[in-house]
Every structure is written in structure tokens, then in C-alpha cells.
């Protein structure tokens, strides 16, 4: 009876990494940049040359200073 036909095996959900978007400086909490379209609850993903929102596909390109 261990292998019941038709039942799905339980999978654990991945843990949230939202704690990496906040920094504590003494008594103040600072947040990373959030999406201007979606609001303060949706953070922008950061790559080496752009900021991207996975919800509404908003993109900001970062100007790189070439020397």
C-alpha cells in the first residue's frame, strides 16, 4: 500500500530569498529598488547591465562607464 496509484509525491517549495533585498543600518531598514509599475512589493532583478521586473517585464538599462 506504499505506492498508491494516482497519488502525486509531495514536493517542497523553494525558500524565498526576499531577505537579501533588505539591509539593516542601525535603526533604519533600506530596500533595494522596486518596480515603478508594480509598486513597492515587487523588486527588480539585478544583472550586470540591467534591472528587470519579472512580473510586468519592465527593464532599466544601466549605463556602463567605459574607460
N, C-alpha and C positions, 0 to 999 in steps of 0.2 A: 504493500500500500504506500510505499515511499514515493513512487513515481505515479502520481495521479494524472490520468490522461486529461489533457485540456487545460491544465493549470500553468500559469506563467511563473517563472522563477523570479523572486524578489530581487530588484537591483537597488543599490543605494544611490541616492542623488549626490552629485558632486558638491563639495562645500563651497560657499560663497567667498569670494576674495574681496568683498566690499571694504573690509577693514584696511586694505592697502591704499585706499583713496583718501583717507583721513590722516592728518598729522596733528599731534598734540604738542603745543608750545606753551609750557607753563599752565596758565589758566584758560588759554584760548585753543579752540579747535579750528583748523584750517582744512578746507576741502580742495580737491583738485577741480579742474574746470568741468562744468556740467554743460549739457546741450542747451543752446538758446531756444530751440524749438520745443523740445520735450519738457523742459523745466529742471528744477534743482535735484530731482531724484535720479536722473539718468546721467551717468558720467561718460565722458568722451574717452575712447581708446587712444592711447598714445603710441605712435611708431616714430621712426627716426625723422620722417619728413612730413607727417600729417597728424591731425586729430580727427577721429571718426566716431560717429554715433551709429551703433548697430540697430537701433530701433527705427529711426527715420532716415538714415543714410546721409546725414549732414556731414560735410567734410570741410575742414580748415587746413590749408597747406601752410607749413612752417617754412619761412624763408631761411635758407642756409647761407651763411656768410662765407663765401669762398675767398681765400687769401692767395 
